[in-house]
Structure formats: structure tokens, C-alpha cells
Amino acid sequence: LVNQLPEANLILLRHLFGVLHHIEQNSSVNQMNAFNLALCIAPNMLWLPSPTGPEEESQSTKKVALLVQFLIENSGEIFGGDIASLF
């Protein structure tokens, strides 16, 4: 799926998840592991297209958080092993 994204979107995601991965690598100091980062970022990344009830929104947010956590933890494999070179 990543390879099907427009180049501008892919570049943006590489940089975003590069930063999040870098923060996660220092979680022993900053307490921001991939799970905590995902909980903070997920509600701003994807959301349901129409307003729904609180329970549906909560379930959706949990699913997006799991996806974001996975992307942070596997950013090197997903976006290229040279993700640290972006900095």
C-alpha cells in the first residue's frame, strides 16, 4: 500500500514516522514508547468520515492507534532502512 501512495504523501509519512521512531528509540529517557506515541498521534491521523457515537469513535481510535504503533515499530522496514538518514 505504501508504494501506491503519491510521492508527496510517502515523503511526508517517511519523515513523520522517522521522527516518531527516533522519539521511540529514546523511550527510556522520555517515556514515549510506540504505544504512547500512537495514542497521542492516532486521533489526528485518521477518523471516521461522519460523526458517530462515542463507542464507535473509541473503537476506531483504538484501531488507528494499533496501526500507528505498528508503523512506528516497523518504520525502517516499511519506509526504508535508511529512515535515520532523514535527519
Phi, psi and omega in degrees: 000322182299320181291345180271353180288150171300149186303320180298319179293319180297317179297315179300313179296320178301315180292314180301309182285339171295316178295314180297320178296319178298317177298316181296327179295340179253026185294339177293337179262317188258357178063016181254083176281179184299322179297311181296318178298317181298320179297326180283322188271324188308314182298342180264352184265311182222145177208164180293144184292337179228152180301138179228184178285164182301325182292317178295319178296321178296315178296318179296316180298321178297318179295317179294321179298320177296320177296313180297318177300315179300316180296322178294311184292334184241024186299325179298316180287326184280315186255003180110137184298342182269025184300329179292336180289350178294341181261000000 
